[in-house]
Amino acid sequence: MAASEKVKGPASYFPSIEKKYGHPVEHWFSIIRGADDLKHMELVALLKSEHGLGHGHASALVVYCRAKR
């Protein structure tokens, strides 16, 4: 991807997620992969309730991680 191209989709949230919560996105992906038996909204709820993520950030991480499996 050229440096001038803007990142789109769920990955566009990654810089703000890393800055706000102090962990690289891989940290969150490992949590998501560790709870692979949960449905999308169950994973979002887990990230929100147990880790303090906002809804949009949690959903973006789950969508991206699940799309890469």
N, C-alpha and C positions, 0 to 999 in steps of 0.2 A: 504494500500500500504506500502510495506517495505521502510524504510528510504533510502535504497541503490537504489531503483528504481527511474529512472529519469522520471520527469513529461513530457508528450508528448502532442502534439496537441496545440490548442489555449491556454490552461492553462499554457503552458511553458513560455508564454510572460508575465504573470501576475506580477511576481516580478519586472521586468524591467518597466512595465507600472506604477506600484505603485511608484517606485522610481523616474522615469522621470517626471511624471505629478503630484505627490504629493497627490493623492487621492486613497483610496482603490478601488478595482475593482467593489465593490457593488455600488459605486457612479456612475460609468459609466453604470452599468446594469440598474440603476433606470432611467437614461436618455434614454437608449434604450427602456425600457419597456414603458416609457412615450410617445414614438413616434412609437408605434407598428404598426401604419397604413402605415409607410414608408417601402419601399423595402430595401433589403440588401445594395445595393450600395448607396441608398439615405441616409441611416443611417450612412454609412461610410463617405459620403461627409459631413454630418452634424457634426459628431465628428471631422473631419479634419478642416472644415471651422470655426465652432463656438467654438471649444474647443482646437484646435491646436494639435490634435493627429496625429501621422504618419499613413500612409495607412495600414501598416501591423498590428500595434497595434489596430487601429480602427476595422479592419476586424476581427481580432482574438476575440475581445470583442463581436462583433455582432454575429459571428458564435457560440460562446460558449453560450451566453445568449439565443439565439433563439433555440438552441438545448435543453435547459433546460425547455422550456415552456411546 
